[in-house]
Amino acid sequence: MTATHRDKTIPASGLRGYVEAVRLFSRNACLYLFHIVGMDLIHGTWEVLFNLYLLAIGFGIEFIGLRIVIGGIASSVVSLLAGVISDRIGRKWSFIIGDGGGAAIALVNIMTTDRTLLLVTPVIGAFFGALHAVSESAFMAENSAPRERVHLFSVGSALSTGAAMGGSLLAGLVPLWFTPALGKVAAYRWAASLGIVLWFLSLIPAWMLRQYPEAPAEQPTTPNQSRRTARPFGLRPRPIHNPVLIAKLVTSGAVLSFGAGFVVPLFSVFFQEGLHAQEHQIGLTFASGSAVLATVTLLAPFLHERLGKVPAIVLSRLASVPFILVIAFAQDIGSYLAPALSIAGVAYVLRVGLMNIAAPVASAFSMELLDETERGTATGLQMMGSGIAGALGSYVGSLLMAAGDYHTPFGAMAALYLVATGLFWIFFRREEKRLALATSA
């Protein structure tokens, strides 16, 4: 896509501006949107099923927490390397290697009952997952102009969560249909395997991505172009131009991930063990959350236009906190108002929607803060901090839940969300105006 096409005027706001921005998506951006549909279908399935699979084959909540810790620490260790590799080999090959390897590891996980192997696969899978994750935001930033960037992040997030909704429904319904004939473990494996097949198929549009050559140093690159070097597999990190901004992003993100770690990876465990929900109820709850999220993320550009990026991010995160506490005390509230599972399910859906409505805005904002050549490395540093913090939170949360305490993890999550949101406001409330001035200049 040429720079001339990129320079077309996009209306400043409203539905017309939204449609025009979507029409300007590059070929690469459209292919990537197809890629994430197949990739995220398995994530929706996995979010519901895999921890339940581990419980079904005889492992306890403590073992689930241990796997999360191992995966989180491994992700933290390899994420910086993954970021450097992504900046060197390009986003296309990062997606192909990361997602192909990730699908293979997922297939091994769902087919084994070996304790040692289940503790090793999180380490291997962490690298493949990190390679995709550090490339995602940088790719979308590099394949969009500033005026359409939030729209691309928004549509990408909506399609991702829509695919996750399909995966959650798959995870809830397939075991319901096939458990009587095959048994619970086999039904879990069939449901996960269907998602993994689509994960492999998602590599086709990733393979079709165009990897643009580096523009000469004296010429600015277009939004479609990723800068390259003559030796694409060299792994020496490129210079960091914004170390203070990156440190702030890492700090606020790590605190947020620490809080999320107490509960988010264990939601399916909480619903089954704490609220005694069935697989199809858990799948429907997760799918409802994804459906709401897919809808509200499409509204992110309108939220950004009305409030600005930083206020939108802060307000959405604050609005989710009360519903975290409602989930925690659903059983107590349920004795007066409605069944606990219904209250927790509705609160879960509202928390997911409110917490993530501005997630595309946050992703676009963090990429705009950084130089193109440091985005992958910076994302790797953020993943490193968030991975360690999230792993620690998950381990503590799993121990608390294993002991029958389902209140404290949610309380810790709510408190840490408030701290992280406050830090984000302090760190970045002036950065949006600085970016606007720099762009206009």
Residue pairs with C-beta under 8 A, 6 or more apart in sequence:
1 26
1 27
1 28
1 222
1 224
2 222
3 222
5 24
6 24
6 145
6 222
6 223
6 224
8 20
8 24
10 17
10 20
10 21
10 24
10 147
10 148
11 17
11 20
12 305
13 302
13 305
17 301
18 151
18 301
18 302
21 147
21 148
21 151
21 152
21 301
22 148
22 151
22 155
24 145
24 148
25 33
25 144
25 148
25 152
25 155
26 143
26 144
26 223
26 224
27 210
28 139
28 143
28 209
28 210
28 224
29 140
29 143
29 144
29 152
31 205
31 206
31 208
31 209
32 95
32 139
32 140
32 143
32 156
32 205
32 206
32 209
33 155
33 156
33 159
34 202
34 205
35 95
35 99
35 202
35 203
35 205
35 206
36 156
36 159
36 160
36 163
36 202
37 159
37 160
37 162
37 163
37 202
38 163
38 198
38 199
38 201
38 202
39 99
39 132
39 163
39 199
39 202
40 159
40 160
40 161
40 163
40 164
40 167
41 163
41 164
41 166
41 167
41 170
41 195
41 198
41 199
42 103
42 106
42 167
42 192
42 195
42 196
42 198
42 199
43 163
43 164
43 167
44 163
44 164
44 165
44 166
44 167
44 168
44 169
44 170
44 171
44 195
44 286
44 287
44 290
45 167
45 168
45 170
45 171
45 191
45 192
45 194
45 195
46 106
46 167
46 171
46 192
46 195
47 164
47 167
47 168
47 171
47 267
47 268
47 286
48 167
48 168
48 171
48 172
48 268
48 279
48 282
48 283
48 286
49 171
49 175
49 188
49 191
49 192
49 268
49 279
50 109
50 110
50 192
51 64
51 265
51 266
51 268
51 269
52 188
52 268
52 269
52 272
52 279
52 282
53 110
53 185
53 188
53 189
53 192
54 63
54 64
54 67
54 118
55 61
55 64
55 269
55 272
55 273
56 184
56 185
56 188
57 113
57 185
58 113
59 115
59 118
60 402
61 266
61 269
61 273
61 398
61 401
61 402
62 398
62 399
62 402
63 115
64 266
64 269
64 398
65 266
65 394
65 395
65 397
65 398
65 399
65 402
66 119
66 395
66 398
67 118
67 119
67 122
68 122
68 261
68 265
68 266
68 390
68 391
68 394
68 395
68 398
69 391
69 392
69 394
69 395
70 119
70 122
70 123
70 391
71 122
71 123
71 125
71 126
71 391
72 126
72 261
72 387
72 388
72 390
72 391
72 392
72 394
73 387
73 388
73 391
74 122
74 123
74 126
74 127
74 387
75 126
75 129
75 130
75 383
75 384
75 387
75 391
76 383
76 384
76 385
76 386
76 387
76 388
76 391
77 126
77 384
78 126
78 127
78 130
79 130
79 133
79 134
79 379
79 380
79 381
79 383
79 384
79 387
80 377
80 380
80 381
80 384
81 127
81 235
81 380
82 94
82 98
82 127
82 130
82 131
82 133
82 134
82 376
82 380
82 383
83 130
83 134
83 376
83 377
83 378
83 379
83 380
83 381
83 383
84 235
84 236
84 237
84 376
84 377
84 380
85 94
85 131
85 235
85 376
86 94
86 131
86 134
86 135
86 138
86 376
86 379
86 380
87 138
87 237
87 238
87 373
87 374
87 375
87 376
87 377
88 229
88 232
88 233
88 234
88 235
89 232
89 233
90 211
90 226
90 228
90 232
91 135
91 138
91 139
91 142
91 209
91 211
91 226
92 206
92 207
92 209
92 210
92 211
93 211
94 131
94 132
94 134
94 135
95 132
95 135
95 139
95 203
95 206
95 209
96 203
96 206
96 207
97 128
97 131
98 128
98 129
98 130
98 131
98 132
98 133
98 135
99 128
99 132
99 199
99 202
99 203
99 206
100 128
100 200
100 203
101 124
101 125
101 127
101 128
101 131
102 125
102 128
102 129
102 132
102 199
103 196
103 199
103 200
105 121
105 124
105 125
105 128
106 125
106 192
106 196
106 199
107 193
107 196
108 117
108 121
109 118
109 121
109 125
110 188
110 189
110 192
110 193
110 196
111 189
112 118
126 387
130 380
130 383
133 379
133 383
134 376
134 379
134 380
134 383
135 376
135 379
137 153
137 363
137 364
137 366
137 367
137 375
137 379
138 367
138 372
138 375
138 376
138 379
140 149
140 152
140 153
140 156
140 363
140 364
140 367
141 149
141 364
141 367
141 368
141 372
141 375
142 223
142 224
142 225
142 226
142 372
142 375
143 152
143 223
143 224
144 151
144 152
144 223
145 223
146 223
146 368
146 439
149 364
149 367
149 368
150 300
150 301
150 304
150 309
150 360
150 361
150 364
151 301
152 364
153 300
153 360
153 361
153 363
153 364
154 297
154 298
154 299
154 300
154 301
154 360
154 361
155 298
156 360
157 293
157 294
157 297
157 300
157 356
157 359
157 360
157 363
158 293
158 294
158 295
158 297
158 298
159 294
161 290
161 291
161 293
161 294
161 297
161 356
162 290
162 291
162 294
164 286
164 290
165 286
165 287
165 288
165 290
165 291
165 294
166 287
167 195
168 283
168 284
168 286
168 287
168 289
168 290
169 283
169 284
169 287
170 191
170 194
170 195
170 283
171 191
171 192
171 195
171 279
171 282
171 283
171 286
172 279
172 280
172 281
172 282
172 283
172 284
172 286
172 287
173 280
173 283
174 187
174 190
174 191
174 194
175 184
175 187
175 188
175 191
175 279
175 280
176 278
176 279
176 280
177 187
178 186
178 187
178 190
179 187
182 190
211 226
211 228
212 224
212 225
212 226
212 228
213 225
213 228
214 221
214 225
214 226
214 227
214 228
214 229
215 221
215 222
215 225
215 227
221 227
221 372
226 372
227 372
227 373
237 377
238 373
238 374
238 377
239 373
239 374
240 246
240 374
240 377
240 378
241 370
241 371
241 373
241 374
242 369
242 370
242 371
242 374
242 378
245 369
245 370
245 431
246 370
246 374
246 378
246 381
246 382
248 423
248 427
248 428
249 366
249 369
249 378
249 382
250 381
250 382
250 384
250 385
250 386
251 385
251 423
251 427
252 420
252 423
252 424
252 427
253 382
253 385
253 386
253 420
254 385
254 386
254 388
254 389
255 389
255 416
255 419
255 420
255 423
256 317
256 386
256 416
256 417
256 420
256 421
257 385
257 386
257 387
257 389
257 390
257 393
258 389
258 390
258 392
258 393
258 416
259 393
259 412
259 413
259 414
259 415
259 416
259 417
259 419
259 420
260 390
260 393
260 413
260 417
261 389
261 390
261 391
261 392
261 393
261 394
261 396
261 397
262 393
262 394
262 396
262 397
262 400
262 409
262 410
262 412
262 413
262 416
263 270
263 324
263 397
263 409
263 410
263 413
264 413
265 390
265 394
266 394
266 397
266 398
266 401
266 409
267 286
267 348
268 282
268 286
269 398
269 401
270 401
270 406
271 277
271 281
271 282
271 285
271 341
271 344
272 282
273 401
274 331
274 401
274 406
275 330
275 331
275 340
275 341
275 344
276 341
277 285
277 341
281 341
281 345
285 345
285 348
285 349
288 345
288 349
289 348
289 349
289 352
289 353
290 352
292 349
292 350
292 352
292 353
293 352
293 353
293 356
293 357
295 353
296 353
296 356
296 357
297 356
297 357
297 359
297 360
299 357
300 312
300 357
300 358
300 359
300 360
300 361
303 312
303 316
303 357
303 358
303 361
304 312
304 358
304 361
306 312
307 315
308 432
309 361
309 362
309 364
309 365
309 432
310 365
310 424
310 425
310 428
310 429
310 431
310 432
312 358
312 361
313 358
313 361
313 362
313 365
313 424
314 421
314 424
314 425
315 358
316 354
316 355
316 356
316 357
316 358
317 355
317 358
317 417
317 420
317 421
317 424
318 418
318 421
319 354
320 350
320 351
320 354
320 355
320 417
321 414
321 417
321 418
323 347
323 348
323 350
323 351
323 354
324 347
324 351
324 410
324 413
324 414
324 417
325 410
325 411
325 414
326 333
326 343
326 344
326 347
327 344
327 347
327 348
327 351
327 410
328 406
328 407
328 409
328 410
328 411
328 414
329 407
330 340
330 341
330 343
330 344
330 347
331 340
333 340
333 343
334 340
334 341
334 342
334 343
337 343
365 428
365 432
366 382
367 375
368 435
369 431
369 435
370 378
393 412
393 413
393 416
396 409
396 412
397 409
397 412
400 406
400 408
400 409
401 409
